[in-house]
Every structure is written in structure tokens, then in C-alpha cells.
């Protein structure tokens, strides 16, 4: 891999990690990190990711927001547009790339479900809507674990994009 690509991957990792620690919201922090590493931006995609943290709406009961955020960026770059909506073959590239992201993520974290990932990384999951559980989550080091996960997911997403024909501006 070229030095330029390695620098972009490292930028995605570092931005993801720092955004998650500073701003939280794993889906948005991955979207922001990947977009900025690739020197692109789409405010609508960024905003659409805002409700997806902690397995959808802070429930833990859905796919990890970081994984969903990375999938959103892949879909944005390689997905089917309205003009091709009736072409059932058009989204196949985005499906294949998101599957690569999913498979790599699950290989590392064991599951794509947020509660399962929390159990693997921290030893338990938390109800972030409960004030006491939220305090426990912070004490457990959840922010450090999630920041590392976001950085890794941003890097993996960016690598998939770069290896799939994306032209660096």
C-alpha cells in the first residue's frame, strides 16, 4: 500500500478515536472520520447517522453504530441512487463492500450487535438511559473501548473504500 494510502488510513483511525472520545455517537464519529480522511463531506449522511449510537438510539439492541456508520459511507459512495432504484443489480457493489466490512468487524469483535460487543470488550452491557448505569459505563472504561473500536472501524471502512476503486482527490 502506498504511503499516501497509509496516511489516509491512519488519519481515519486517529480521527475516529478522538471524535468518539470528544463528541461520542459512534455512527456519526465513524462517518466524520472517514469523510474527513477522504476529504469529502455530506451533511445529510452525517446528520442521518445521529440516531444510531449504541445499537440504535442508545438501546444496545441493534448493530453497532460504528459498523452502521461505516456502511452508510460505503452506501453513499457506491450505492444505488433514485435514478437506478428499479435496477436490482445496481446496489450489488455496495452490498459486497458492506459485507466485507461486516465480516471483518465480526471477525474482530465476535458479533455486530452492540450488547454482544460490549460484553466482549467490557464484560457486560449497559443501559445508557439509566443515570446510574451510565456512570458505571464511564467507570468501566467504555469510552476507551468504544473509541478504539470506532478508530478501527473507520480505518477498516476507509481501507475497503480505497481498495475498491475510490480515487483519492
N, C-alpha and C positions, 0 to 999 in steps of 0.2 A: 504494500500500500504506500502511496506517495506521502511525502512529508506534509503536504497541504491537507490531504485527507485525514492523516493522524491528528493534525492540529484542529481540524473541524470536529473530529470525534472527541478529543479532549475538551474542547470548548463546550460541546453539548453536555458532556459529563459534569464538568465544573458548574456550568450554569444551572443544570437541573438540580444538582446537590445544594447549591447556595440558594436558589429560589425556593426550594422546598423548606429549607430551614428558616428563611426570612419571611416568606409570603404564605406558605402552605397551600394545599389544594393540588394534590398530586397530578391530576389530569391537566390542569392549567400550567403547572410548572414544567411538565414534560413538553407540552405544546410550545410554551415560550422558549424553552431551552433549544429544542430542535429548530424552531423557526429562526431564532437568532443565530444559531450556529450555521445555518444555511443561508443567512442573510435574506430572509423573506419574512413576510408578516401578513396575517389575515385576522383582523379584529373579530370577525364573526365566528371563526373557528375557535379563537381564544376564548371569547365570551361563552360560546356553546359548551365549552369544557368545564365551566364553573360549578355546575351541579353534580359533578361526577366523582368527587373526592371520597375516599374511604368506602369504596364499593357501592357507590351511588348514594348521594345525599347523606353522607356520614352514617350509613347503616351498616357497613361492613359486609352486607349481604348481596354482593354483586362482584363483578370483575374489578380488579384493582384499577383505580383511576389512572395510574401511570400507564398501565397497559392500554387502557381505552384512549388516553390522550395520544399515545404514540400511534395507535390505529387511526385516530382522527387525522393526524398529519399525513399518514400514508394515503388514506382515502382522499384527502384534499389534493394531493399531488398526482395520484394515479387512478382516482375513482371515476365513476360514470357521472356525467353531467345531465341536466334536464333534457338537452337535445338528443341524448342517446338513451333515455330512460327505458324505451321499449326494446333495446338491444340487450338481451340477457347475457351475451358474451362479453360485453364491454367492461363490466367490473371484475373480470377474472384476474387481471393483473393485481388489482388491489386486494382481492381475496387471497391470492397466493402470497403476497408480501405480508399481509396481516397474519396469515397462518405461520409464516417464518418467525415473525415477532412473537406470536403466541407460543409456538413450540420452544423457542429459545428461552422465553420467560419461564415457562413451566419447568423446563429442564433445570433452571437455576433455583426457582422458588417453590417448586413442587405442586403448585396449583395457580390458577388465575383468580380465585375467589379471595377477596380481601381478608376475611376472617381466617382462612386457612394460612395465608401468608403471614399474618400477624402471629398466629400460633407457632409457625415455624421459626420466625425471626425473634420473637419476644417471649414465647412460651404461653401466651394467652391472647385473646382479643378483648377489645374494649368497646363499651357503648359510649361514644363520644358526645351523645346528647345528655348524658348524666354528668353533672359537675364533678362529683367525686371520682367517677371512672376517668374523666378527662384528666384530672390531676394525677391519677395513677398512671395513665398512659404517658404523660410527660415524664414522670419519675422513672418509668421503666426504660427510658431511652428510645421511645418510639420515634421521636423526631430524628434521631441519628440513623436509626434503621431505615426509616422511610426516605430520608434524604439520600442515603446511599442507593437505595432501590430506585429512586427517581433518576439519579445520575446515571446508573447502569442502564435503565430503560431508555433514557434519552440517547445514550451512546449507541445502544443496540439498534434503536429505531433509525438513527442517523446513518449508521453503517449499512443497514438494509437499503435505505434510500440511495445512498451513494453507490452501492453495488448494483443498483437496478436501473442505471442509465441516467440518473439525475446529473445534469450539467451544472457544475459549480459556476456561479456568476463571476 
